[in-house]
Amino acid sequence: MSHPLETLLESLDETVTVEDGQVVVKDEAGLRGEPIDRLVHTAVFGSLRERGAARWLLWELGQALGIYSTTIHPLYIARGKGEVPGGFTVPAMNL
């Protein structure tokens, strides 16, 4: 029985590899569309092990492509302390 991560990488047809524990995107354009859709589907609907592997891979793909998780919480704190002038709103997307 192969590891779910190996199966996922095989399904991505050489667009992504893991080298020395780091995810490397070999073909960013080839990752778009159906391949990434399959990976997201697995992250939501796969078995427990498949979901874990897919979610790890999605996180690492984001890191490899310069997509980082962040928050605007420090802005809210600064506004609450009066360190940032008010009078503006900040659109936020919670994903």
PAGUBA-146137 format. One record per residue: residue number from 1; residue in one letter; y, x, z of N, C-alpha, C in turn. Coordinates in nm, 3 decimals, padded with zeros to 5 digits. Atoms other than C-alpha are relative to their C-alpha. Example, Ala and Ser with C-alpha at 12.3 -4.5 7.8 and 13.67 -1.06 7.14 Angstrom:
2
+-----+------+---------+---------+---------+---------+---------+---------+---------+---------+---------+
! pos ! code !    n.c2 !    n.c1 !    n.c3 !   ca.c2 !   ca.c1 !   ca.c3 !    c.c2 !    c.c1 !    c.c3 !
+-----+------+---------+---------+---------+---------+---------+---------+---------+---------+---------+
!   1 !    A ! -00.119 !  00.089 !  00.000 ! -00.450 !  01.230 !  00.780 !  00.120 !  00.090 !  00.000 !
!   2 !    S ! -00.119 ! -00.082 ! -00.006 ! -00.106 !  01.367 !  00.714 !  00.109 ! -00.077 !  00.073 !
+-----+------+---------+---------+---------+---------+---------+---------+---------+---------+---------+
END
This chain:
95
+-----+------+---------+---------+---------+---------+---------+---------+---------+---------+---------+
! pos ! code !    n.c2 !    n.c1 !    n.c3 !   ca.c2 !   ca.c1 !   ca.c3 !    c.c2 !    c.c1 !    c.c3 !
+-----+------+---------+---------+---------+---------+---------+---------+---------+---------+---------+
!   1 !    M ! -00.117 !  00.085 !  00.000 !  00.000 !  00.000 !  00.000 !  00.124 !  00.089 !  00.000 !
!   2 !    S ! -00.119 ! -00.084 !  00.008 !  00.330 !  00.154 ! -00.105 !  00.108 ! -00.052 !  00.094 !
!   3 !    H ! -00.112 !  00.034 ! -00.087 !  00.640 !  00.157 !  00.111 !  00.098 ! -00.087 ! -00.080 !
!   4 !    P ! -00.094 !  00.088 !  00.072 !  00.891 ! -00.120 !  00.022 !  00.114 !  00.076 ! -00.068 !
!   5 !    L ! -00.109 ! -00.076 !  00.061 !  01.163 !  00.140 ! -00.046 ! -00.046 !  00.062 ! -00.132 !
!   6 !    E !  00.052 ! -00.058 !  00.124 !  00.943 !  00.313 ! -00.305 ! -00.008 ! -00.107 ! -00.109 !
!   7 !    T !  00.011 !  00.110 !  00.096 !  00.877 ! -00.022 ! -00.473 !  00.138 ! -00.039 ! -00.053 !
!   8 !    L ! -00.136 !  00.034 !  00.042 !  01.249 ! -00.104 ! -00.479 !  00.057 !  00.105 ! -00.094 !
!   9 !    L ! -00.052 ! -00.107 !  00.086 !  01.340 !  00.234 ! -00.626 ! -00.066 ! -00.003 ! -00.137 !
!  10 !    E !  00.070 !  00.010 !  00.128 !  01.073 !  00.195 ! -00.894 !  00.056 ! -00.114 ! -00.084 !
!  11 !    S ! -00.052 !  00.116 !  00.073 !  01.216 ! -00.146 ! -00.985 !  00.141 !  00.025 ! -00.055 !
!  12 !    L ! -00.135 ! -00.030 !  00.047 !  01.560 !  00.011 ! -01.037 !  00.000 !  00.098 ! -00.118 !
!  13 !    D !  00.015 ! -00.076 !  00.125 !  01.428 !  00.216 ! -01.331 !  00.086 !  00.126 ! -00.007 !
!  14 !    E ! -00.068 ! -00.130 !  00.002 !  01.569 !  00.559 ! -01.241 !  00.152 ! -00.008 !  00.008 !
!  15 !    T ! -00.145 !  00.007 ! -00.019 !  01.923 !  00.427 ! -01.186 !  00.039 !  00.056 !  00.135 !
!  16 !    V ! -00.025 ! -00.045 ! -00.137 !  01.891 !  00.527 ! -00.820 ! -00.118 !  00.086 !  00.045 !
!  17 !    T !  00.105 ! -00.081 ! -00.061 !  01.698 !  00.804 ! -00.645 !  00.041 !  00.033 !  00.143 !
!  18 !    V ! -00.029 ! -00.051 ! -00.133 !  01.673 !  00.937 ! -00.293 ! -00.036 !  00.148 ! -00.002 !
!  19 !    E !  00.018 ! -00.145 !  00.002 !  01.718 !  01.314 ! -00.271 !  00.042 !  00.056 !  00.136 !
!  20 !    D ! -00.026 ! -00.056 ! -00.133 !  01.694 !  01.490 !  00.065 !  00.056 ! -00.104 !  00.096 !
!  21 !    G ! -00.042 !  00.108 ! -00.090 !  01.738 !  01.156 !  00.242 !  00.129 ! -00.068 ! -00.039 !
!  22 !    Q ! -00.126 !  00.059 !  00.045 !  02.055 !  01.070 !  00.047 ! -00.024 ! -00.082 ! -00.126 !
!  23 !    V !  00.008 !  00.083 !  00.120 !  02.082 !  00.786 ! -00.203 !  00.095 !  00.056 ! -00.104 !
!  24 !    V ! -00.079 ! -00.053 !  00.111 !  02.205 !  00.913 ! -00.539 ! -00.005 ! -00.102 ! -00.113 !
!  25 !    V ! -00.009 !  00.094 !  00.112 !  02.326 !  00.674 ! -00.809 !  00.005 !  00.083 ! -00.128 !
!  26 !    K !  00.009 ! -00.076 !  00.125 !  02.218 !  00.820 ! -01.144 !  00.069 ! -00.072 ! -00.115 !
!  27 !    D ! -00.055 !  00.080 !  00.109 !  02.343 !  00.533 ! -01.363 !  00.068 ! -00.123 !  00.059 !
!  28 !    E ! -00.073 !  00.110 ! -00.063 !  02.614 !  00.314 ! -01.210 !  00.000 ! -00.125 ! -00.086 !
!  29 !    A ! -00.002 !  00.116 !  00.090 !  02.639 !  00.087 ! -01.515 ! -00.137 ! -00.067 ! -00.006 !
!  30 !    G !  00.135 !  00.054 !  00.006 !  02.261 !  00.046 ! -01.523 ! -00.039 ! -00.076 !  00.125 !
!  31 !    L !  00.027 !  00.067 ! -00.127 !  02.268 ! -00.075 ! -01.164 !  00.061 ! -00.140 !  00.005 !
!  32 !    R ! -00.071 !  00.129 ! -00.002 !  02.502 ! -00.366 ! -01.239 ! -00.085 ! -00.112 ! -00.059 !
!  33 !    G !  00.066 !  00.116 !  00.057 !  02.386 ! -00.717 ! -01.320 ! -00.135 ! -00.027 !  00.064 !
!  34 !    E !  00.132 !  00.042 ! -00.045 !  02.019 ! -00.802 ! -01.295 ! -00.063 !  00.094 !  00.104 !
!  35 !    P !  00.061 ! -00.086 ! -00.102 !  01.904 ! -00.489 ! -01.104 !  00.058 ! -00.021 !  00.140 !
!  36 !    I ! -00.059 !  00.019 ! -00.132 !  02.153 ! -00.537 ! -00.820 ! -00.028 ! -00.142 !  00.050 !
!  37 !    D !  00.035 !  00.137 ! -00.038 !  02.086 ! -00.913 ! -00.824 ! -00.140 ! -00.006 !  00.061 !
!  38 !    R !  00.137 ! -00.004 ! -00.053 !  01.714 ! -00.844 ! -00.770 ! -00.002 !  00.061 !  00.139 !
!  39 !    L ! -00.005 ! -00.068 ! -00.129 !  01.795 ! -00.609 ! -00.484 !  00.059 ! -00.092 !  00.107 !
!  40 !    V ! -00.060 !  00.096 ! -00.095 !  02.020 ! -00.868 ! -00.315 ! -00.098 ! -00.112 !  00.031 !
!  41 !    H !  00.100 !  00.105 ! -00.021 !  01.752 ! -01.134 ! -00.364 ! -00.107 !  00.047 !  00.098 !
!  42 !    T !  00.101 ! -00.055 ! -00.090 !  01.498 ! -00.909 ! -00.193 !  00.056 !  00.014 !  00.141 !
!  43 !    A ! -00.064 ! -00.016 ! -00.131 !  01.744 ! -00.839 !  00.091 !  00.009 ! -00.132 !  00.076 !
!  44 !    V ! -00.012 !  00.132 ! -00.063 !  01.765 ! -01.213 !  00.156 ! -00.136 ! -00.069 !  00.013 !
!  45 !    F !  00.122 !  00.081 !  00.006 !  01.426 ! -01.357 !  00.059 ! -00.131 !  00.078 !  00.007 !
!  46 !    G !  00.122 ! -00.079 ! -00.005 !  01.177 ! -01.068 !  00.077 ! -00.070 ! -00.011 !  00.135 !
!  47 !    S !  00.070 ! -00.008 ! -00.128 !  00.924 ! -01.003 !  00.351 !  00.087 !  00.078 !  00.098 !
!  48 !    L ! -00.078 ! -00.071 ! -00.102 !  01.051 ! -00.852 !  00.676 !  00.022 !  00.147 ! -00.039 !
!  49 !    R ! -00.011 ! -00.142 !  00.039 !  00.978 ! -00.496 !  00.557 !  00.083 !  00.016 ! -00.127 !
!  50 !    E ! -00.078 ! -00.007 !  00.123 !  01.121 ! -00.563 !  00.210 !  00.148 ! -00.022 !  00.028 !
!  51 !    R ! -00.140 !  00.028 ! -00.034 !  01.439 ! -00.711 !  00.356 !  00.065 !  00.122 !  00.065 !
!  52 !    G ! -00.055 ! -00.118 ! -00.066 !  01.489 ! -00.409 !  00.580 !  00.028 !  00.113 ! -00.098 !
!  53 !    A ! -00.017 ! -00.108 !  00.099 !  01.439 ! -00.163 !  00.294 !  00.114 ! -00.033 ! -00.096 !
!  54 !    A ! -00.105 !  00.040 !  00.095 !  01.664 ! -00.361 !  00.058 !  00.138 !  00.007 !  00.064 !
!  55 !    R ! -00.130 ! -00.004 ! -00.068 !  01.941 ! -00.393 !  00.314 !  00.045 !  00.144 !  00.025 !
!  56 !    W ! -00.033 ! -00.141 ! -00.017 !  01.925 ! -00.022 !  00.393 !  00.050 !  00.058 ! -00.132 !
!  57 !    L ! -00.036 ! -00.054 !  00.130 !  01.937 !  00.060 !  00.022 !  00.136 ! -00.052 ! -00.046 !
!  58 !    L ! -00.131 !  00.054 !  00.036 !  02.232 ! -00.174 ! -00.039 !  00.113 !  00.070 !  00.076 !
!  59 !    W ! -00.101 ! -00.070 ! -00.081 !  02.426 ! -00.013 !  00.247 !  00.023 !  00.140 ! -00.055 !
!  60 !    E ! -00.010 ! -00.137 !  00.049 !  02.349 !  00.336 !  00.119 !  00.059 !  00.007 ! -00.140 !
!  61 !    L ! -00.061 !  00.005 !  00.133 !  02.438 !  00.240 ! -00.238 !  00.151 ! -00.014 !  00.011 !
!  62 !    G ! -00.144 !  00.015 ! -00.022 !  02.776 !  00.124 ! -00.116 !  00.064 !  00.131 !  00.041 !
!  63 !    Q ! -00.053 ! -00.128 ! -00.045 !  02.830 !  00.453 !  00.064 !  00.007 !  00.100 ! -00.116 !
!  64 !    A !  00.006 ! -00.093 !  00.112 !  02.725 !  00.650 ! -00.244 !  00.107 ! -00.029 ! -00.105 !
!  65 !    L ! -00.100 !  00.040 !  00.100 !  02.970 !  00.453 ! -00.460 !  00.141 ! -00.008 !  00.058 !
!  66 !    G ! -00.133 !  00.001 ! -00.061 !  03.260 !  00.483 ! -00.215 !  00.043 ! -00.136 !  00.050 !
!  67 !    I ! -00.029 !  00.133 ! -00.053 !  03.237 !  00.126 ! -00.085 ! -00.033 !  00.002 !  00.148 !
!  68 !    Y !  00.018 ! -00.015 ! -00.144 !  03.289 !  00.129 !  00.290 !  00.035 ! -00.129 !  00.074 !
!  69 !    S ! -00.028 !  00.112 ! -00.088 !  03.275 ! -00.141 !  00.554 !  00.122 !  00.034 !  00.084 !
!  70 !    T ! -00.120 ! -00.025 ! -00.080 !  03.603 ! -00.180 !  00.738 !  00.045 ! -00.128 !  00.068 !
!  71 !    T ! -00.054 !  00.115 ! -00.072 !  03.803 ! -00.412 !  00.960 !  00.151 !  00.015 !  00.011 !
!  72 !    I ! -00.145 ! -00.004 ! -00.023 !  04.166 ! -00.507 !  01.008 !  00.031 ! -00.028 !  00.147 !
!  73 !    H ! -00.021 !  00.021 ! -00.144 !  04.116 ! -00.547 !  01.383 !  00.111 !  00.088 !  00.058 !
!  74 !    P ! -00.109 ! -00.082 ! -00.054 !  04.342 ! -00.247 !  01.461 !  00.139 ! -00.055 ! -00.038 !
!  75 !    L ! -00.128 !  00.061 !  00.039 !  04.621 ! -00.424 !  01.267 !  00.033 ! -00.116 !  00.093 !
!  76 !    Y ! -00.023 !  00.112 ! -00.093 !  04.578 ! -00.735 !  01.482 !  00.043 !  00.051 !  00.137 !
!  77 !    I ! -00.036 ! -00.058 ! -00.130 !  04.595 ! -00.520 !  01.797 !  00.143 !  00.052 ! -00.004 !
!  78 !    A ! -00.135 ! -00.055 !  00.012 !  04.907 ! -00.339 !  01.675 !  00.104 ! -00.111 ! -00.008 !
!  79 !    R ! -00.094 !  00.113 !  00.008 !  05.076 ! -00.668 !  01.586 !  00.016 ! -00.065 !  00.137 !
!  80 !    G ! -00.006 !  00.058 ! -00.134 !  04.989 ! -00.805 !  01.929 !  00.083 !  00.082 !  00.096 !
!  81 !    K ! -00.078 ! -00.090 ! -00.086 !  05.152 ! -00.502 !  02.092 !  00.144 !  00.015 ! -00.049 !
!  82 !    G ! -00.135 ! -00.012 !  00.055 !  05.463 ! -00.539 !  01.876 !  00.025 !  00.130 ! -00.073 !
!  83 !    E ! -00.013 ! -00.128 !  00.068 !  05.396 ! -00.208 !  01.703 !  00.017 ! -00.014 ! -00.152 !
!  84 !    V ! -00.011 !  00.029 !  00.143 !  05.395 ! -00.369 !  01.358 !  00.087 ! -00.125 ! -00.013 !
!  85 !    P ! -00.083 !  00.120 !  00.015 !  05.667 ! -00.610 !  01.244 ! -00.081 ! -00.116 ! -00.057 !
!  86 !    G !  00.069 !  00.120 !  00.049 !  05.549 ! -00.966 !  01.181 !  00.060 ! -00.045 ! -00.132 !
!  87 !    G ! -00.058 !  00.056 !  00.121 !  05.647 ! -01.194 !  00.898 ! -00.086 !  00.015 ! -00.123 !
!  88 !    F !  00.089 ! -00.008 !  00.115 !  05.348 ! -01.131 !  00.677 ! -00.139 ! -00.045 !  00.043 !
!  89 !    T !  00.138 !  00.039 ! -00.026 !  04.994 ! -01.254 !  00.648 ! -00.092 !  00.099 ! -00.071 !
!  90 !    V !  00.098 ! -00.089 !  00.059 !  04.682 ! -01.063 !  00.562 ! -00.120 ! -00.083 ! -00.045 !
!  91 !    P !  00.120 !  00.071 !  00.044 !  04.419 ! -01.224 !  00.342 ! -00.124 !  00.078 !  00.041 !
!  92 !    A !  00.122 ! -00.067 ! -00.045 !  04.074 ! -01.150 !  00.475 ! -00.121 ! -00.070 ! -00.058 !
!  93 !    M !  00.128 !  00.053 !  00.045 !  03.724 ! -01.194 !  00.339 ! -00.105 !  00.049 !  00.096 !
!  94 !    N !  00.108 ! -00.036 ! -00.091 !  03.443 ! -01.200 !  00.589 ! -00.131 ! -00.015 ! -00.075 !
!  95 !    L !  00.126 !  00.002 !  00.076 !  03.123 ! -01.106 !  00.410 ! -00.115 !  00.030 !  00.092 !
+-----+------+---------+---------+---------+---------+---------+---------+---------+---------+---------+
END
